[in-house]
Amino acid sequence: MLKQLIRNRLVVVGLIIITMFIFTALFAPLLAPYNPLEQHLVEGLRPPALKHQFGQDKLGRDILSRVIFGARVSIWIGLVTVSVSAIIGVILGSLAGYWGGLVDELLMRLIDILLAFPGILLAIALMAVLGPSLNNVILALCIIGWVGYARLVRGQILAVRNFEFVAAARVLGASSTRIIIKHILPNIMGPLMVQITFGLAGVIVAEAGLSFLGLGTQPPTPSWGTMLNEGRQFLLVAPHLSIFPGIAIMLTVLGFNFVGDGLRDVLDPKSRVR
């Protein structure tokens, strides 16, 4: 599988992009040329130059440094949200798919209720109730994020639970928990990994959207969505305020989508578009 992934050029490009942004997020204090909160009011809205390669915002802060530190917010929210959502979704989806009955019925009706609302609108409503903050963004995205993983795991378990190796483990006296963890989950990790990869891209876009609306990360903390919102009123006179954080969002999402497409092609060749 690794050899097939490496032979896919888009996957390689995606991995390079993801690695670059993760490296940037980890070593932001060393890579940023300036303090992202340092203000120089007399230099506000200056365009890109040799000293400030991405230019400066309305308060004279270095945009390159803010984009670098903004990667920390987006990557952190993406990893935490997807990890928590996937864990909750796997647990609930496993319960519903393996045991079925009343547990399955109640879970699916709850999922239907949550899916009746557009995800971003539900996140906006939750943020309006909880209040704008980094932790509340993660909480709101987790509340709506586990649904997709639960549906996927449930569907995969319904297809796998009647296979011969599962029946053999059951006959040998293995407990339900052992069967799920040792026999079923390893056989559905492929689709789950694809879902997680695409989920990371979706969470980064959702966080940027909430921050753009003023419901996510609050100033002066650097965030790509907040930077887009701050640059919106200066698009005609200083477009660099929005261009560079927008490019950062685009490249990050593109990287995860490239890897997700590659994983899907390798794990499910029938889905490949010819």
C-alpha positions as CSV (number, residue, x, y, z in Angstrom):
1,M,0.0,0.0,0.0
2,L,2.8,2.4,0.8
3,K,4.5,1.7,-2.5
4,Q,1.2,2.4,-4.3
5,L,0.8,5.7,-2.4
6,I,4.3,6.8,-3.1
7,R,3.8,6.2,-6.8
8,N,0.8,8.6,-6.7
9,R,2.2,12.0,-7.4
10,L,-0.7,13.9,-5.9
11,V,-0.3,11.9,-2.7
12,V,3.4,12.8,-2.5
13,V,2.6,16.5,-3.1
14,G,-0.1,16.3,-0.4
15,L,2.3,14.7,2.1
16,I,4.9,17.4,1.4
17,I,2.3,20.2,2.0
18,I,1.0,18.6,5.2
19,T,4.5,17.9,6.5
20,M,5.5,21.5,5.7
21,F,2.6,23.0,7.6
22,I,3.0,20.6,10.6
23,F,6.7,21.5,10.8
24,T,5.7,25.2,10.6
25,A,3.2,24.8,13.4
26,L,5.7,22.9,15.7
27,F,8.6,25.3,15.2
28,A,6.6,28.6,14.7
29,P,8.6,30.5,17.3
30,L,11.8,29.6,15.5
31,L,10.6,30.2,12.0
32,A,8.6,33.4,12.5
33,P,10.8,36.5,11.7
34,Y,8.9,38.7,14.1
35,N,6.6,38.6,17.1
36,P,3.1,38.1,15.5
37,L,1.6,40.5,18.1
38,E,4.2,43.2,17.8
39,Q,2.5,46.4,16.4
40,H,4.0,49.2,14.3
41,L,1.1,51.6,13.7
42,V,3.0,53.9,11.4
43,E,3.8,51.0,9.1
44,G,0.2,49.8,8.8
45,L,-1.0,48.3,5.4
46,R,2.5,48.3,3.9
47,P,2.7,45.9,0.9
48,P,5.1,42.9,0.7
49,A,8.8,44.0,0.8
50,L,12.2,42.6,1.5
51,K,11.9,43.2,5.3
52,H,8.3,42.0,5.5
53,Q,7.8,39.4,2.7
54,F,4.0,39.1,3.2
55,G,3.5,42.7,4.0
56,Q,1.9,44.2,7.2
57,D,-1.6,44.5,8.4
58,K,-3.5,47.6,9.6
59,L,-1.7,47.6,12.9
60,G,1.7,47.1,11.3
61,R,2.0,43.4,12.4
62,D,4.1,41.1,10.2
63,I,1.7,39.0,8.2
64,L,4.2,36.2,7.5
65,S,4.7,35.7,11.2
66,R,0.9,35.7,11.8
67,V,0.4,33.1,9.0
68,I,3.1,30.9,10.6
69,F,1.5,31.1,14.0
70,G,-1.9,30.7,12.5
71,A,-0.9,27.2,11.3
72,R,-0.7,26.2,15.0
73,V,-4.3,27.1,15.6
74,S,-5.6,25.4,12.5
75,I,-3.5,22.2,12.8
76,W,-4.2,21.9,16.6
77,I,-8.0,22.4,16.2
78,G,-8.0,19.9,13.3
79,L,-6.1,17.2,15.1
80,V,-8.0,17.5,18.4
81,T,-11.4,17.7,16.8
82,V,-10.9,14.8,14.4
83,S,-9.3,12.6,17.1
84,V,-12.2,13.2,19.6
85,S,-14.9,12.9,16.9
86,A,-13.4,9.7,15.5
87,I,-13.1,8.1,19.0
88,I,-16.7,8.9,19.8
89,G,-17.9,7.9,16.4
90,V,-16.0,4.5,16.5
91,I,-17.4,3.7,20.0
92,L,-21.0,4.5,19.2
93,G,-20.9,3.1,15.7
94,S,-19.4,-0.1,17.0
95,L,-22.2,-0.4,19.6
96,A,-24.9,0.2,17.0
97,G,-23.5,-1.9,14.3
98,Y,-22.5,-5.0,16.3
99,W,-25.4,-5.2,18.8
100,G,-28.1,-3.5,16.8
101,G,-31.6,-3.5,18.2
102,L,-32.7,-0.6,20.4
103,V,-29.2,0.8,20.7
104,D,-28.9,1.0,16.9
105,E,-32.4,2.5,16.5
106,L,-31.8,5.2,19.1
107,L,-28.4,6.1,17.7
108,M,-29.6,6.3,14.1
109,R,-32.5,8.6,15.1
110,L,-30.1,10.9,16.9
111,I,-27.9,11.0,13.9
112,D,-30.9,11.7,11.6
113,I,-31.8,14.7,13.9
114,L,-28.2,16.1,13.7
115,L,-28.0,15.6,10.0
116,A,-31.3,17.5,9.5
117,F,-29.4,20.7,10.2
118,P,-26.5,22.0,8.0
119,G,-23.3,21.4,9.9
120,I,-21.9,24.9,9.7
121,L,-25.2,26.4,10.8
122,L,-25.4,24.1,13.7
123,A,-21.8,25.0,14.6
124,I,-22.7,28.7,14.4
125,A,-25.7,28.2,16.7
126,L,-23.6,26.3,19.2
127,M,-20.9,29.0,19.2
128,A,-23.6,31.7,19.7
129,V,-24.7,29.8,22.8
130,L,-21.2,28.8,24.1
131,G,-19.4,32.0,23.2
132,P,-16.4,32.5,21.0
133,S,-13.2,30.8,22.2
134,L,-10.7,28.2,21.0
135,N,-12.0,25.5,23.3
136,N,-15.6,26.2,22.3
137,V,-14.7,25.9,18.7
138,I,-13.3,22.4,19.3
139,L,-16.4,21.5,21.4
140,A,-18.9,22.7,18.8
141,L,-17.1,20.9,15.9
142,C,-16.9,17.7,17.9
143,I,-20.6,17.8,18.7
144,I,-21.4,17.7,15.0
145,G,-18.2,15.9,13.8
146,W,-18.7,12.4,15.3
147,V,-21.9,11.7,13.2
148,G,-20.0,10.9,10.0
149,Y,-17.6,8.5,11.7
150,A,-20.5,6.7,13.6
151,R,-22.4,6.2,10.4
152,L,-19.3,4.9,8.5
153,V,-18.3,2.5,11.3
154,R,-21.8,1.2,11.8
155,G,-22.2,0.5,8.0
156,Q,-18.8,-1.3,7.9
157,I,-19.5,-3.4,10.9
158,L,-22.9,-4.5,9.5
159,A,-21.0,-5.8,6.5
160,V,-18.1,-7.5,8.5
161,R,-19.8,-8.9,11.6
162,N,-21.2,-12.0,9.7
163,F,-17.9,-12.9,8.1
164,E,-16.4,-16.3,8.8
165,F,-13.5,-15.1,10.9
166,V,-15.9,-13.2,13.2
167,A,-18.1,-16.3,13.6
168,A,-15.1,-18.4,14.3
169,A,-13.9,-16.0,17.0
170,R,-17.4,-16.0,18.5
171,V,-17.5,-19.8,18.5
172,L,-14.1,-19.9,20.3
173,G,-15.6,-17.9,23.1
174,A,-14.1,-14.5,22.4
175,S,-16.0,-11.6,24.1
176,S,-17.9,-9.0,22.1
177,T,-15.3,-6.4,23.0
178,R,-12.4,-8.5,21.9
179,I,-14.1,-9.4,18.6
180,I,-14.7,-5.7,17.9
181,I,-11.3,-4.5,18.8
182,K,-9.1,-7.4,17.6
183,H,-11.1,-8.7,14.6
184,I,-13.6,-6.1,13.2
185,L,-11.9,-2.7,13.7
186,P,-8.6,-3.7,12.0
187,N,-10.6,-4.7,8.9
188,I,-12.5,-1.4,8.6
189,M,-9.5,0.9,9.2
190,G,-9.1,1.7,5.5
191,P,-12.4,3.6,5.0
192,L,-12.0,5.1,8.5
193,M,-8.5,6.5,7.6
194,V,-9.9,8.0,4.4
195,Q,-12.8,9.6,6.4
196,I,-10.3,11.0,8.9
197,T,-8.1,12.5,6.2
198,F,-11.0,14.3,4.6
199,G,-12.3,15.2,8.0
200,L,-9.2,17.1,8.8
201,A,-9.6,19.3,5.7
202,G,-13.3,19.9,6.6
203,V,-12.5,20.9,10.2
204,I,-9.8,23.4,9.0
205,V,-12.3,25.1,6.7
206,A,-15.0,25.1,9.4
207,E,-12.6,26.7,11.9
208,A,-11.6,29.3,9.4
209,G,-15.3,30.0,8.6
210,L,-16.2,30.4,12.3
211,S,-13.2,32.7,12.9
212,F,-14.1,34.7,9.8
213,L,-17.5,35.3,11.3
214,G,-16.0,36.3,14.7
215,L,-17.2,33.2,16.4
216,G,-13.9,31.3,16.6
217,T,-10.4,32.3,17.7
218,Q,-10.5,35.8,19.0
219,P,-7.9,38.6,18.3
220,P,-5.1,39.2,18.9
221,T,-4.4,35.4,18.6
222,P,-3.3,34.7,15.0
223,S,-5.8,32.7,13.0
224,W,-6.2,32.4,9.3
225,G,-10.0,32.9,9.4
226,T,-9.6,36.0,11.6
227,M,-6.9,37.4,9.3
228,L,-9.3,37.0,6.3
229,N,-12.0,38.9,8.2
230,E,-9.6,41.7,9.2
231,G,-8.4,42.0,5.6
232,R,-11.9,42.0,4.1
233,Q,-12.4,45.8,4.4
234,F,-9.0,46.5,2.8
235,L,-9.4,44.2,-0.3
236,L,-9.1,47.1,-2.8
237,V,-6.2,48.9,-1.1
238,A,-4.2,46.1,0.6
239,P,-5.3,42.7,-0.9
240,H,-2.2,41.0,0.6
241,L,-4.0,41.0,4.0
242,S,-6.4,38.3,2.8
243,I,-4.4,36.7,0.0
244,F,-1.7,35.0,2.1
245,P,-3.9,33.5,4.8
246,G,-6.3,32.4,2.1
247,I,-3.5,30.7,0.3
248,A,-2.5,29.0,3.5
249,I,-6.0,27.6,4.0
250,M,-6.2,26.5,0.4
251,L,-2.8,24.7,0.4
252,T,-3.6,22.9,3.7
253,V,-7.0,21.7,2.6
254,L,-5.6,20.7,-0.8
255,G,-2.8,18.6,0.9
256,F,-5.3,16.6,3.0
257,N,-7.6,16.1,0.0
258,F,-4.7,14.8,-2.2
259,V,-3.8,12.3,0.5
260,G,-7.4,11.3,1.1
261,D,-8.0,10.7,-2.7
262,G,-4.8,8.6,-2.8
263,L,-5.8,6.5,0.2
264,R,-9.3,6.0,-1.3
265,D,-7.8,4.9,-4.7
266,V,-5.4,2.4,-3.0
267,L,-7.9,1.0,-0.5
268,D,-10.9,0.9,-2.9
269,P,-9.7,0.6,-6.5
270,K,-13.3,0.3,-7.7
271,S,-14.0,3.9,-6.7
272,R,-11.2,5.2,-8.9
273,V,-12.4,7.5,-11.7
274,R,-11.0,6.5,-15.0
